[in-house]
């Protein structure tokens, strides 16, 4: 639900944006994939001329402030988490 701050669609602006897991060294971005999907869908629906409920529009407007950063950070985290798989054997530290 849009009103539920604990829901994964809600945008948390006071927490950590990135977390490095000590157990496996994976970097995770705390930007909701569901919020990203909702922003994209609202853009598409708006471009078709459909009316968007005010609460959803407000949530998307708030999320869009950070949208570009969220997408970029997710790309950076993906690169960080997979760089060892992309390296040539001659580039790896032995």
PDB file of N, CA, C and O in Angstrom:
ATOM      1  N   UNK A   1       0.832  -1.184   0.000  1.00  0.00           N
ATOM      2  CA  UNK A   1       0.000   0.000   0.000  1.00  0.00           C
ATOM      3  C   UNK A   1       0.876   1.246   0.000  1.00  0.00           C
ATOM      4  O   UNK A   1       1.954   1.253   0.594  1.00  0.00           O
ATOM      5  N   UNK A   2       0.425   2.271  -0.649  1.00  0.00           N
ATOM      6  CA  UNK A   2       1.167   3.523  -0.739  1.00  0.00           C
ATOM      7  C   UNK A   2       1.320   4.176   0.626  1.00  0.00           C
ATOM      8  O   UNK A   2       2.342   4.806   0.893  1.00  0.00           O
ATOM      9  N   UNK A   3       0.320   4.037   1.500  1.00  0.00           N
ATOM     10  CA  UNK A   3       0.350   4.679   2.810  1.00  0.00           C
ATOM     11  C   UNK A   3       1.243   3.958   3.813  1.00  0.00           C
ATOM     12  O   UNK A   3       1.588   4.535   4.844  1.00  0.00           O
ATOM     13  N   UNK A   4       1.621   2.730   3.542  1.00  0.00           N
ATOM     14  CA  UNK A   4       2.389   1.913   4.476  1.00  0.00           C
ATOM     15  C   UNK A   4       3.880   2.182   4.293  1.00  0.00           C
ATOM     16  O   UNK A   4       4.455   1.811   3.269  1.00  0.00           O
ATOM     17  N   UNK A   5       4.512   2.826   5.280  1.00  0.00           N
ATOM     18  CA  UNK A   5       5.933   3.154   5.192  1.00  0.00           C
ATOM     19  C   UNK A   5       6.829   1.928   5.238  1.00  0.00           C
ATOM     20  O   UNK A   5       7.998   2.001   4.860  1.00  0.00           O
ATOM     21  N   UNK A   6       6.290   0.792   5.701  1.00  0.00           N
ATOM     22  CA  UNK A   6       7.097  -0.423   5.764  1.00  0.00           C
ATOM     23  C   UNK A   6       7.038  -1.206   4.463  1.00  0.00           C
ATOM     24  O   UNK A   6       7.790  -2.165   4.288  1.00  0.00           O
ATOM     25  N   UNK A   7       6.159  -0.816   3.547  1.00  0.00           N
ATOM     26  CA  UNK A   7       6.030  -1.506   2.272  1.00  0.00           C
ATOM     27  C   UNK A   7       7.240  -1.192   1.400  1.00  0.00           C
ATOM     28  O   UNK A   7       7.840  -0.124   1.525  1.00  0.00           O
ATOM     29  N   UNK A   8       7.594  -2.120   0.522  1.00  0.00           N
ATOM     30  CA  UNK A   8       8.772  -1.926  -0.315  1.00  0.00           C
ATOM     31  C   UNK A   8       8.571  -0.892  -1.410  1.00  0.00           C
ATOM     32  O   UNK A   8       9.538  -0.509  -2.068  1.00  0.00           O
ATOM     33  N   UNK A   9       7.340  -0.426  -1.627  1.00  0.00           N
ATOM     34  CA  UNK A   9       7.112   0.632  -2.606  1.00  0.00           C
ATOM     35  C   UNK A   9       7.427   1.988  -1.988  1.00  0.00           C
ATOM     36  O   UNK A   9       7.759   2.934  -2.704  1.00  0.00           O
ATOM     37  N   UNK A  10       7.327   2.089  -0.675  1.00  0.00           N
ATOM     38  CA  UNK A  10       7.594   3.352   0.004  1.00  0.00           C
ATOM     39  C   UNK A  10       9.061   3.734  -0.180  1.00  0.00           C
ATOM     40  O   UNK A  10       9.932   2.866  -0.239  1.00  0.00           O
ATOM     41  N   UNK A  11       9.324   5.020  -0.268  1.00  0.00           N
ATOM     42  CA  UNK A  11      10.680   5.519  -0.435  1.00  0.00           C
ATOM     43  C   UNK A  11      11.225   5.913   0.924  1.00  0.00           C
ATOM     44  O   UNK A  11      10.728   6.840   1.562  1.00  0.00           O
ATOM     45  N   UNK A  12      12.249   5.202   1.357  1.00  0.00           N
ATOM     46  CA  UNK A  12      12.886   5.524   2.635  1.00  0.00           C
ATOM     47  C   UNK A  12      14.049   6.460   2.346  1.00  0.00           C
ATOM     48  O   UNK A  12      14.970   6.108   1.609  1.00  0.00           O
ATOM     49  N   UNK A  13      14.004   7.647   2.928  1.00  0.00           N
ATOM     50  CA  UNK A  13      15.053   8.624   2.658  1.00  0.00           C
ATOM     51  C   UNK A  13      16.012   8.791   3.821  1.00  0.00           C
ATOM     52  O   UNK A  13      16.973   9.551   3.711  1.00  0.00           O
ATOM     53  N   UNK A  14      15.781   8.101   4.937  1.00  0.00           N
ATOM     54  CA  UNK A  14      16.640   8.287   6.092  1.00  0.00           C
ATOM     55  C   UNK A  14      17.593   7.147   6.370  1.00  0.00           C
ATOM     56  O   UNK A  14      18.392   7.235   7.302  1.00  0.00           O
ATOM     57  N   UNK A  15      17.535   6.077   5.592  1.00  0.00           N
ATOM     58  CA  UNK A  15      18.365   4.909   5.859  1.00  0.00           C
ATOM     59  C   UNK A  15      19.601   4.868   4.979  1.00  0.00           C
ATOM     60  O   UNK A  15      19.911   5.818   4.260  1.00  0.00           O
ATOM     61  N   UNK A  16      20.299   3.742   5.055  1.00  0.00           N
ATOM     62  CA  UNK A  16      21.488   3.538   4.232  1.00  0.00           C
ATOM     63  C   UNK A  16      21.073   3.258   2.796  1.00  0.00           C
ATOM     64  O   UNK A  16      20.151   2.483   2.540  1.00  0.00           O
ATOM     65  N   UNK A  17      21.756   3.891   1.878  1.00  0.00           N
ATOM     66  CA  UNK A  17      21.436   3.686   0.470  1.00  0.00           C
ATOM     67  C   UNK A  17      22.138   2.445  -0.070  1.00  0.00           C
ATOM     68  O   UNK A  17      21.607   1.764  -0.948  1.00  0.00           O
ATOM     69  N   UNK A  18      23.321   2.147   0.447  1.00  0.00           N
ATOM     70  CA  UNK A  18      24.064   0.966   0.013  1.00  0.00           C
ATOM     71  C   UNK A  18      24.557   0.202   1.232  1.00  0.00           C
ATOM     72  O   UNK A  18      24.905   0.785   2.259  1.00  0.00           O
ATOM     73  N   UNK A  19      24.579  -1.120   1.092  1.00  0.00           N
ATOM     74  CA  UNK A  19      25.041  -1.979   2.182  1.00  0.00           C
ATOM     75  C   UNK A  19      25.999  -3.007   1.597  1.00  0.00           C
ATOM     76  O   UNK A  19      25.687  -3.658   0.600  1.00  0.00           O
ATOM     77  N   UNK A  20      27.160  -3.150   2.216  1.00  0.00           N
ATOM     78  CA  UNK A  20      28.130  -4.169   1.826  1.00  0.00           C
ATOM     79  C   UNK A  20      28.023  -5.312   2.821  1.00  0.00           C
ATOM     80  O   UNK A  20      28.337  -5.153   4.000  1.00  0.00           O
ATOM     81  N   UNK A  21      27.580  -6.463   2.339  1.00  0.00           N
ATOM     82  CA  UNK A  21      27.418  -7.621   3.215  1.00  0.00           C
ATOM     83  C   UNK A  21      28.790  -8.187   3.555  1.00  0.00           C
ATOM     84  O   UNK A  21      29.587  -8.499   2.670  1.00  0.00           O
ATOM     85  N   UNK A  22      29.049  -8.315   4.851  1.00  0.00           N
ATOM     86  CA  UNK A  22      30.335  -8.826   5.306  1.00  0.00           C
ATOM     87  C   UNK A  22      30.494 -10.311   5.001  1.00  0.00           C
ATOM     88  O   UNK A  22      31.607 -10.784   4.771  1.00  0.00           O
ATOM     89  N   UNK A  23      29.384 -11.048   4.999  1.00  0.00           N
ATOM     90  CA  UNK A  23      29.456 -12.501   4.830  1.00  0.00           C
ATOM     91  C   UNK A  23      29.901 -12.924   3.432  1.00  0.00           C
ATOM     92  O   UNK A  23      30.657 -13.885   3.286  1.00  0.00           O
ATOM     93  N   UNK A  24      29.437 -12.215   2.406  1.00  0.00           N
ATOM     94  CA  UNK A  24      29.767 -12.639   1.044  1.00  0.00           C
ATOM     95  C   UNK A  24      30.367 -11.531   0.175  1.00  0.00           C
ATOM     96  O   UNK A  24      30.686 -11.770  -0.990  1.00  0.00           O
ATOM     97  N   UNK A  25      30.524 -10.331   0.722  1.00  0.00           N
ATOM     98  CA  UNK A  25      31.128  -9.231  -0.016  1.00  0.00           C
ATOM     99  C   UNK A  25      30.248  -8.612  -1.083  1.00  0.00           C
ATOM    100  O   UNK A  25      30.731  -7.842  -1.914  1.00  0.00           O
ATOM    101  N   UNK A  26      28.956  -8.937  -1.074  1.00  0.00           N
ATOM    102  CA  UNK A  26      28.036  -8.401  -2.080  1.00  0.00           C
ATOM    103  C   UNK A  26      27.575  -7.002  -1.680  1.00  0.00           C
ATOM    104  O   UNK A  26      27.322  -6.726  -0.507  1.00  0.00           O
ATOM    105  N   UNK A  27      27.473  -6.134  -2.667  1.00  0.00           N
ATOM    106  CA  UNK A  27      27.011  -4.767  -2.472  1.00  0.00           C
ATOM    107  C   UNK A  27      25.541  -4.697  -2.872  1.00  0.00           C
ATOM    108  O   UNK A  27      25.177  -5.096  -3.978  1.00  0.00           O
ATOM    109  N   UNK A  28      24.696  -4.190  -1.972  1.00  0.00           N
ATOM    110  CA  UNK A  28      23.263  -4.090  -2.236  1.00  0.00           C
ATOM    111  C   UNK A  28      22.819  -2.639  -2.134  1.00  0.00           C
ATOM    112  O   UNK A  28      23.276  -1.895  -1.267  1.00  0.00           O
ATOM    113  N   UNK A  29      21.921  -2.249  -3.032  1.00  0.00           N
ATOM    114  CA  UNK A  29      21.353  -0.901  -3.045  1.00  0.00           C
ATOM    115  C   UNK A  29      19.950  -0.978  -2.470  1.00  0.00           C
ATOM    116  O   UNK A  29      19.134  -1.785  -2.917  1.00  0.00           O
ATOM    117  N   UNK A  30      19.669  -0.148  -1.488  1.00  0.00           N
ATOM    118  CA  UNK A  30      18.360  -0.125  -0.840  1.00  0.00           C
ATOM    119  C   UNK A  30      17.445   0.884  -1.527  1.00  0.00           C
ATOM    120  O   UNK A  30      17.018   1.869  -0.924  1.00  0.00           O
ATOM    121  N   UNK A  31      17.158   0.624  -2.779  1.00  0.00           N
ATOM    122  CA  UNK A  31      16.199   1.425  -3.537  1.00  0.00           C
ATOM    123  C   UNK A  31      15.234   0.429  -4.137  1.00  0.00           C
ATOM    124  O   UNK A  31      15.635  -0.442  -4.909  1.00  0.00           O
ATOM    125  N   UNK A  32      13.992   0.546  -3.797  1.00  0.00           N
ATOM    126  CA  UNK A  32      12.976  -0.455  -4.106  1.00  0.00           C
ATOM    127  C   UNK A  32      12.818  -0.718  -5.604  1.00  0.00           C
ATOM    128  O   UNK A  32      12.560   0.199  -6.383  1.00  0.00           O
ATOM    129  N   UNK A  33      12.977  -1.984  -5.993  1.00  0.00           N
ATOM    130  CA  UNK A  33      12.707  -2.372  -7.378  1.00  0.00           C
ATOM    131  C   UNK A  33      11.234  -2.167  -7.714  1.00  0.00           C
ATOM    132  O   UNK A  33      10.885  -1.833  -8.847  1.00  0.00           O
ATOM    133  N   UNK A  34      10.378  -2.370  -6.720  1.00  0.00           N
ATOM    134  CA  UNK A  34       8.940  -2.164  -6.942  1.00  0.00           C
ATOM    135  C   UNK A  34       8.635  -0.693  -7.197  1.00  0.00           C
ATOM    136  O   UNK A  34       7.772  -0.370  -8.013  1.00  0.00           O
ATOM    137  N   UNK A  35       9.339   0.199  -6.506  1.00  0.00           N
ATOM    138  CA  UNK A  35       9.145   1.631  -6.738  1.00  0.00           C
ATOM    139  C   UNK A  35       9.620   2.001  -8.144  1.00  0.00           C
ATOM    140  O   UNK A  35       8.955   2.769  -8.839  1.00  0.00           O
ATOM    141  N   UNK A  36      10.763   1.458  -8.564  1.00  0.00           N
ATOM    142  CA  UNK A  36      11.244   1.709  -9.924  1.00  0.00           C
ATOM    143  C   UNK A  36      10.221   1.253 -10.956  1.00  0.00           C
ATOM    144  O   UNK A  36       9.944   1.960 -11.925  1.00  0.00           O
ATOM    145  N   UNK A  37       9.667   0.072 -10.739  1.00  0.00           N
ATOM    146  CA  UNK A  37       8.667  -0.464 -11.668  1.00  0.00           C
ATOM    147  C   UNK A  37       7.417   0.416 -11.678  1.00  0.00           C
ATOM    148  O   UNK A  37       6.853   0.685 -12.738  1.00  0.00           O
ATOM    149  N   UNK A  38       6.985   0.864 -10.492  1.00  0.00           N
ATOM    150  CA  UNK A  38       5.798   1.704 -10.408  1.00  0.00           C
ATOM    151  C   UNK A  38       6.025   3.035 -11.130  1.00  0.00           C
ATOM    152  O   UNK A  38       5.132   3.515 -11.829  1.00  0.00           O
ATOM    153  N   UNK A  39       7.202   3.633 -10.970  1.00  0.00           N
ATOM    154  CA  UNK A  39       7.509   4.901 -11.639  1.00  0.00           C
ATOM    155  C   UNK A  39       7.433   4.720 -13.155  1.00  0.00           C
ATOM    156  O   UNK A  39       6.851   5.548 -13.856  1.00  0.00           O
ATOM    157  N   UNK A  40       8.020   3.640 -13.653  1.00  0.00           N
ATOM    158  CA  UNK A  40       7.976   3.375 -15.099  1.00  0.00           C
ATOM    159  C   UNK A  40       6.545   3.185 -15.585  1.00  0.00           C
ATOM    160  O   UNK A  40       6.159   3.715 -16.627  1.00  0.00           O
ATOM    161  N   UNK A  41       5.760   2.424 -14.823  1.00  0.00           N
ATOM    162  CA  UNK A  41       4.378   2.163 -15.230  1.00  0.00           C
ATOM    163  C   UNK A  41       3.528   3.431 -15.193  1.00  0.00           C
ATOM    164  O   UNK A  41       2.693   3.644 -16.073  1.00  0.00           O
ATOM    165  N   UNK A  42       3.735   4.272 -14.182  1.00  0.00           N
ATOM    166  CA  UNK A  42       2.985   5.530 -14.098  1.00  0.00           C
ATOM    167  C   UNK A  42       3.349   6.432 -15.276  1.00  0.00           C
ATOM    168  O   UNK A  42       2.481   7.099 -15.839  1.00  0.00           O
ATOM    169  N   UNK A  43       4.626   6.454 -15.648  1.00  0.00           N
ATOM    170  CA  UNK A  43       5.035   7.237 -16.824  1.00  0.00           C
ATOM    171  C   UNK A  43       4.301   6.755 -18.074  1.00  0.00           C
ATOM    172  O   UNK A  43       3.803   7.558 -18.863  1.00  0.00           O
ATOM    173  N   UNK A  44       4.242   5.440 -18.244  1.00  0.00           N
ATOM    174  CA  UNK A  44       3.574   4.881 -19.421  1.00  0.00           C
ATOM    175  C   UNK A  44       2.082   5.190 -19.414  1.00  0.00           C
ATOM    176  O   UNK A  44       1.519   5.579 -20.437  1.00  0.00           O
ATOM    177  N   UNK A  45       1.446   5.017 -18.259  1.00  0.00           N
ATOM    178  CA  UNK A  45       0.010   5.290 -18.162  1.00  0.00           C
ATOM    179  C   UNK A  45      -0.288   6.767 -18.395  1.00  0.00           C
ATOM    180  O   UNK A  45      -1.272   7.112 -19.049  1.00  0.00           O
ATOM    181  N   UNK A  46       0.566   7.634 -17.859  1.00  0.00           N
ATOM    182  CA  UNK A  46       0.389   9.077 -18.062  1.00  0.00           C
ATOM    183  C   UNK A  46       0.532   9.443 -19.532  1.00  0.00           C
ATOM    184  O   UNK A  46      -0.208  10.283 -20.044  1.00  0.00           O
ATOM    185  N   UNK A  47       1.488   8.811 -20.208  1.00  0.00           N
ATOM    186  CA  UNK A  47       1.690   9.116 -21.630  1.00  0.00           C
ATOM    187  C   UNK A  47       0.503   8.664 -22.478  1.00  0.00           C
ATOM    188  O   UNK A  47       0.291   9.171 -23.580  1.00  0.00           O
ATOM    189  N   UNK A  48      -0.268   7.709 -21.961  1.00  0.00           N
ATOM    190  CA  UNK A  48      -1.484   7.269 -22.651  1.00  0.00           C
ATOM    191  C   UNK A  48      -2.681   8.150 -22.320  1.00  0.00           C
ATOM    192  O   UNK A  48      -3.773   7.954 -22.855  1.00  0.00           O
ATOM    193  N   UNK A  49      -2.470   9.133 -21.427  1.00  0.00           N
ATOM    194  CA  UNK A  49      -3.530  10.063 -21.075  1.00  0.00           C
ATOM    195  C   UNK A  49      -4.434   9.594 -19.952  1.00  0.00           C
ATOM    196  O   UNK A  49      -5.494  10.180 -19.727  1.00  0.00           O
ATOM    197  N   UNK A  50      -4.036   8.553 -19.245  1.00  0.00           N
ATOM    198  CA  UNK A  50      -4.852   8.048 -18.143  1.00  0.00           C
ATOM    199  C   UNK A  50      -4.610   8.860 -16.877  1.00  0.00           C
ATOM    200  O   UNK A  50      -3.499   9.329 -16.632  1.00  0.00           O
ATOM    201  N   UNK A  51      -5.657   9.020 -16.077  1.00  0.00           N
ATOM    202  CA  UNK A  51      -5.548   9.761 -14.817  1.00  0.00           C
ATOM    203  C   UNK A  51      -4.875   8.873 -13.771  1.00  0.00           C
ATOM    204  O   UNK A  51      -5.194   7.691 -13.645  1.00  0.00           O
ATOM    205  N   UNK A  52      -3.948   9.454 -13.033  1.00  0.00           N
ATOM    206  CA  UNK A  52      -3.221   8.744 -11.980  1.00  0.00           C
ATOM    207  C   UNK A  52      -3.735   9.258 -10.640  1.00  0.00           C
ATOM    208  O   UNK A  52      -3.774  10.471 -10.429  1.00  0.00           O
ATOM    209  N   UNK A  53      -4.135   8.360  -9.717  1.00  0.00           N
ATOM    210  CA  UNK A  53      -4.591   8.805  -8.392  1.00  0.00           C
ATOM    211  C   UNK A  53      -3.528   9.665  -7.695  1.00  0.00           C
ATOM    212  O   UNK A  53      -2.329   9.436  -7.853  1.00  0.00           O
ATOM    213  N   UNK A  54      -3.984  10.646  -6.930  1.00  0.00           N
ATOM    214  CA  UNK A  54      -3.095  11.639  -6.318  1.00  0.00           C
ATOM    215  C   UNK A  54      -2.020  11.012  -5.433  1.00  0.00           C
ATOM    216  O   UNK A  54      -0.863  11.427  -5.491  1.00  0.00           O
ATOM    217  N   UNK A  55      -2.380  10.020  -4.613  1.00  0.00           N
ATOM    218  CA  UNK A  55      -1.387   9.402  -3.719  1.00  0.00           C
ATOM    219  C   UNK A  55      -0.292   8.698  -4.506  1.00  0.00           C
ATOM    220  O   UNK A  55       0.883   8.762  -4.146  1.00  0.00           O
ATOM    221  N   UNK A  56      -0.682   8.031  -5.574  1.00  0.00           N
ATOM    222  CA  UNK A  56       0.305   7.337  -6.407  1.00  0.00           C
ATOM    223  C   UNK A  56       1.186   8.353  -7.124  1.00  0.00           C
ATOM    224  O   UNK A  56       2.401   8.175  -7.206  1.00  0.00           O
ATOM    225  N   UNK A  57       0.579   9.412  -7.642  1.00  0.00           N
ATOM    226  CA  UNK A  57       1.344  10.459  -8.324  1.00  0.00           C
ATOM    227  C   UNK A  57       2.340  11.112  -7.374  1.00  0.00           C
ATOM    228  O   UNK A  57       3.471  11.400  -7.764  1.00  0.00           O
ATOM    229  N   UNK A  58       1.924  11.349  -6.122  1.00  0.00           N
ATOM    230  CA  UNK A  58       2.814  11.971  -5.132  1.00  0.00           C
ATOM    231  C   UNK A  58       3.980  11.045  -4.797  1.00  0.00           C
ATOM    232  O   UNK A  58       5.124  11.492  -4.706  1.00  0.00           O
ATOM    233  N   UNK A  59       3.694   9.755  -4.614  1.00  0.00           N
ATOM    234  CA  UNK A  59       4.749   8.787  -4.315  1.00  0.00           C
ATOM    235  C   UNK A  59       5.740   8.711  -5.469  1.00  0.00           C
ATOM    236  O   UNK A  59       6.951   8.671  -5.251  1.00  0.00           O
ATOM    237  N   UNK A  60       5.231   8.692  -6.682  1.00  0.00           N
ATOM    238  CA  UNK A  60       6.104   8.636  -7.859  1.00  0.00           C
ATOM    239  C   UNK A  60       6.931   9.911  -8.007  1.00  0.00           C
ATOM    240  O   UNK A  60       8.111   9.851  -8.351  1.00  0.00           O
ATOM    241  N   UNK A  61       6.323  11.049  -7.752  1.00  0.00           N
ATOM    242  CA  UNK A  61       7.054  12.316  -7.848  1.00  0.00           C
ATOM    243  C   UNK A  61       8.202  12.342  -6.847  1.00  0.00           C
ATOM    244  O   UNK A  61       9.300  12.800  -7.164  1.00  0.00           O
ATOM    245  N   UNK A  62       7.946  11.849  -5.637  1.00  0.00           N
ATOM    246  CA  UNK A  62       8.995  11.786  -4.622  1.00  0.00           C
ATOM    247  C   UNK A  62      10.074  10.785  -5.031  1.00  0.00           C
ATOM    248  O   UNK A  62      11.266  11.050  -4.872  1.00  0.00           O
ATOM    249  N   UNK A  63       9.656   9.644  -5.553  1.00  0.00           N
ATOM    250  CA  UNK A  63      10.605   8.625  -5.984  1.00  0.00           C
ATOM    251  C   UNK A  63      11.425   9.045  -7.181  1.00  0.00           C
ATOM    252  O   UNK A  63      12.584   8.650  -7.308  1.00  0.00           O
ATOM    253  N   UNK A  64      10.840   9.847  -8.066  1.00  0.00           N
ATOM    254  CA  UNK A  64      11.555  10.303  -9.259  1.00  0.00           C
ATOM    255  C   UNK A  64      12.714  11.233  -8.927  1.00  0.00           C
ATOM    256  O   UNK A  64      13.650  11.362  -9.717  1.00  0.00           O
ATOM    257  N   UNK A  65      12.661  11.879  -7.770  1.00  0.00           N
ATOM    258  CA  UNK A  65      13.782  12.724  -7.352  1.00  0.00           C
ATOM    259  C   UNK A  65      15.061  11.895  -7.260  1.00  0.00           C
ATOM    260  O   UNK A  65      16.154  12.392  -7.531  1.00  0.00           O
ATOM    261  N   UNK A  66      14.915  10.639  -6.878  1.00  0.00           N
ATOM    262  CA  UNK A  66      16.059   9.763  -6.639  1.00  0.00           C
ATOM    263  C   UNK A  66      16.179   8.661  -7.686  1.00  0.00           C
ATOM    264  O   UNK A  66      17.088   7.834  -7.615  1.00  0.00           O
ATOM    265  N   UNK A  67      15.271   8.647  -8.653  1.00  0.00           N
ATOM    266  CA  UNK A  67      15.196   7.576  -9.650  1.00  0.00           C
ATOM    267  C   UNK A  67      16.525   7.374 -10.379  1.00  0.00           C
ATOM    268  O   UNK A  67      17.060   6.267 -10.418  1.00  0.00           O
ATOM    269  N   UNK A  68      17.039   8.436 -10.943  1.00  0.00           N
ATOM    270  CA  UNK A  68      18.282   8.341 -11.721  1.00  0.00           C
ATOM    271  C   UNK A  68      19.427   7.819 -10.860  1.00  0.00           C
ATOM    272  O   UNK A  68      20.231   7.004 -11.312  1.00  0.00           O
ATOM    273  N   UNK A  69      19.496   8.296  -9.612  1.00  0.00           N
ATOM    274  CA  UNK A  69      20.559   7.848  -8.713  1.00  0.00           C
ATOM    275  C   UNK A  69      20.378   6.379  -8.335  1.00  0.00           C
ATOM    276  O   UNK A  69      21.349   5.626  -8.252  1.00  0.00           O
ATOM    277  N   UNK A  70      19.134   5.983  -8.109  1.00  0.00           N
ATOM    278  CA  UNK A  70      18.854   4.589  -7.766  1.00  0.00           C
ATOM    279  C   UNK A  70      19.249   3.643  -8.882  1.00  0.00           C
ATOM    280  O   UNK A  70      19.861   2.605  -8.631  1.00  0.00           O
ATOM    281  N   UNK A  71      18.907   3.993 -10.110  1.00  0.00           N
ATOM    282  CA  UNK A  71      19.252   3.156 -11.263  1.00  0.00           C
ATOM    283  C   UNK A  71      20.771   3.095 -11.432  1.00  0.00           C
ATOM    284  O   UNK A  71      21.333   2.021 -11.650  1.00  0.00           O
ATOM    285  N   UNK A  72      21.427   4.241 -11.332  1.00  0.00           N
ATOM    286  CA  UNK A  72      22.884   4.283 -11.480  1.00  0.00           C
ATOM    287  C   UNK A  72      23.575   3.469 -10.397  1.00  0.00           C
ATOM    288  O   UNK A  72      24.503   2.713 -10.684  1.00  0.00           O
ATOM    289  N   UNK A  73      23.129   3.617  -9.154  1.00  0.00           N
ATOM    290  CA  UNK A  73      23.744   2.858  -8.064  1.00  0.00           C
ATOM    291  C   UNK A  73      23.521   1.360  -8.224  1.00  0.00           C
ATOM    292  O   UNK A  73      24.407   0.569  -7.899  1.00  0.00           O
ATOM    293  N   UNK A  74      22.362   0.961  -8.717  1.00  0.00           N
ATOM    294  CA  UNK A  74      22.112  -0.463  -8.968  1.00  0.00           C
ATOM    295  C   UNK A  74      23.057  -0.987 -10.054  1.00  0.00           C
ATOM    296  O   UNK A  74      23.536  -2.117  -9.958  1.00  0.00           O
ATOM    297  N   UNK A  75      23.327  -0.188 -11.073  1.00  0.00           N
ATOM    298  CA  UNK A  75      24.268  -0.593 -12.119  1.00  0.00           C
ATOM    299  C   UNK A  75      25.686  -0.718 -11.556  1.00  0.00           C
ATOM    300  O   UNK A  75      26.413  -1.654 -11.889  1.00  0.00           O
ATOM    301  N   UNK A  76      26.067   0.226 -10.706  1.00  0.00           N
ATOM    302  CA  UNK A  76      27.391   0.182 -10.086  1.00  0.00           C
ATOM    303  C   UNK A  76      27.519  -1.052  -9.199  1.00  0.00           C
ATOM    304  O   UNK A  76      28.538  -1.743  -9.235  1.00  0.00           O
ATOM    305  N   UNK A  77      26.488  -1.329  -8.404  1.00  0.00           N
ATOM    306  CA  UNK A  77      26.514  -2.502  -7.525  1.00  0.00           C
ATOM    307  C   UNK A  77      26.604  -3.782  -8.347  1.00  0.00           C
ATOM    308  O   UNK A  77      27.332  -4.704  -7.980  1.00  0.00           O
ATOM    309  N   UNK A  78      25.869  -3.848  -9.459  1.00  0.00           N
ATOM    310  CA  UNK A  78      25.933  -5.036 -10.322  1.00  0.00           C
ATOM    311  C   UNK A  78      27.350  -5.223 -10.866  1.00  0.00           C
ATOM    312  O   UNK A  78      27.872  -6.338 -10.871  1.00  0.00           O
ATOM    313  N   UNK A  79      27.971  -4.134 -11.322  1.00  0.00           N
ATOM    314  CA  UNK A  79      29.346  -4.218 -11.821  1.00  0.00           C
ATOM    315  C   UNK A  79      30.282  -4.688 -10.712  1.00  0.00           C
ATOM    316  O   UNK A  79      31.103  -5.579 -10.926  1.00  0.00           O
ATOM    317  N   UNK A  80      30.161  -4.092  -9.532  1.00  0.00           N
ATOM    318  CA  UNK A  80      31.013  -4.453  -8.396  1.00  0.00           C
ATOM    319  C   UNK A  80      30.855  -5.935  -8.053  1.00  0.00           C
ATOM    320  O   UNK A  80      31.837  -6.630  -7.793  1.00  0.00           O
ATOM    321  N   UNK A  81      29.605  -6.409  -8.054  1.00  0.00           N
ATOM    322  CA  UNK A  81      29.326  -7.790  -7.661  1.00  0.00           C
ATOM    323  C   UNK A  81      29.737  -8.812  -8.724  1.00  0.00           C
ATOM    324  O   UNK A  81      29.873  -9.997  -8.419  1.00  0.00           O
ATOM    325  N   UNK A  82      29.935  -8.364  -9.969  1.00  0.00           N
ATOM    326  CA  UNK A  82      30.265  -9.312 -11.038  1.00  0.00           C
ATOM    327  C   UNK A  82      31.617  -9.050 -11.688  1.00  0.00           C
ATOM    328  O   UNK A  82      31.965  -9.729 -12.654  1.00  0.00           O
ATOM    329  N   UNK A  83      32.385  -8.095 -11.194  1.00  0.00           N
ATOM    330  CA  UNK A  83      33.654  -7.743 -11.840  1.00  0.00           C
ATOM    331  C   UNK A  83      34.609  -8.928 -11.874  1.00  0.00           C
ATOM    332  O   UNK A  83      35.364  -9.069 -12.836  1.00  0.00           O
ATOM    333  N   UNK A  84      34.601  -9.770 -10.872  1.00  0.00           N
ATOM    334  CA  UNK A  84      35.503 -10.922 -10.862  1.00  0.00           C
ATOM    335  C   UNK A  84      35.173 -11.911 -11.981  1.00  0.00           C
ATOM    336  O   UNK A  84      36.059 -12.618 -12.462  1.00  0.00           O
ATOM    337  N   UNK A  85      33.917 -11.965 -12.395  1.00  0.00           N
ATOM    338  CA  UNK A  85      33.500 -12.866 -13.475  1.00  0.00           C
ATOM    339  C   UNK A  85      33.834 -12.289 -14.851  1.00  0.00           C
ATOM    340  O   UNK A  85      33.914 -13.028 -15.832  1.00  0.00           O
ATOM    341  N   UNK A  86      34.026 -10.979 -14.922  1.00  0.00           N
ATOM    342  CA  UNK A  86      34.278 -10.313 -16.197  1.00  0.00           C
ATOM    343  C   UNK A  86      35.767 -10.157 -16.504  1.00  0.00           C
ATOM    344  O   UNK A  86      36.143  -9.827 -17.629  1.00  0.00           O
ATOM    345  N   UNK A  87      36.605 -10.394 -15.507  1.00  0.00           N
ATOM    346  CA  UNK A  87      38.046 -10.202 -15.681  1.00  0.00           C
ATOM    347  C   UNK A  87      38.670 -11.360 -16.451  1.00  0.00           C
ATOM    348  O   UNK A  87      38.255 -12.512 -16.323  1.00  0.00           O
ATOM    349  N   UNK A  88      39.661 -11.032 -17.241  1.00  0.00           N
ATOM    350  CA  UNK A  88      40.457 -12.052 -17.910  1.00  0.00           C
ATOM    351  C   UNK A  88      41.406 -12.664 -16.884  1.00  0.00           C
ATOM    352  O   UNK A  88      41.780 -11.999 -15.918  1.00  0.00           O
ATOM    353  N   UNK A  89      41.796 -13.907 -17.077  1.00  0.00           N
ATOM    354  CA  UNK A  89      42.714 -14.540 -16.110  1.00  0.00           C
ATOM    355  C   UNK A  89      44.005 -13.747 -15.901  1.00  0.00           C
ATOM    356  O   UNK A  89      44.542 -13.728 -14.794  1.00  0.00           O
ATOM    357  N   UNK A  90      44.508 -13.093 -16.953  1.00  0.00           N
ATOM    358  CA  UNK A  90      45.751 -12.329 -16.816  1.00  0.00           C
ATOM    359  C   UNK A  90      45.569 -11.057 -15.987  1.00  0.00           C
ATOM    360  O   UNK A  90      46.552 -10.468 -15.539  1.00  0.00           O
ATOM    361  N   UNK A  91      44.315 -10.626 -15.777  1.00  0.00           N
ATOM    362  CA  UNK A  91      44.041  -9.422 -14.997  1.00  0.00           C
ATOM    363  C   UNK A  91      43.832  -9.724 -13.517  1.00  0.00           C
ATOM    364  O   UNK A  91      43.882  -8.816 -12.686  1.00  0.00           O
ATOM    365  N   UNK A  92      43.603 -10.964 -13.188  1.00  0.00           N
ATOM    366  CA  UNK A  92      43.281 -11.337 -11.813  1.00  0.00           C
ATOM    367  C   UNK A  92      44.542 -11.434 -10.971  1.00  0.00           C
ATOM    368  O   UNK A  92      45.595 -11.862 -11.444  1.00  0.00           O
ATOM    369  N   UNK A  93      44.415 -11.028  -9.717  1.00  0.00           N
ATOM    370  CA  UNK A  93      45.513 -11.131  -8.761  1.00  0.00           C
ATOM    371  C   UNK A  93      45.609 -12.584  -8.333  1.00  0.00           C
ATOM    372  O   UNK A  93      44.600 -13.220  -8.027  1.00  0.00           O
ATOM    373  N   UNK A  94      46.785 -13.087  -8.314  1.00  0.00           N
ATOM    374  CA  UNK A  94      46.968 -14.506  -7.934  1.00  0.00           C
ATOM    375  C   UNK A  94      47.501 -14.625  -6.550  1.00  0.00           C
ATOM    376  O   UNK A  94      47.717 -15.736  -6.065  1.00  0.00           O
TER     377      UNK A  94
END
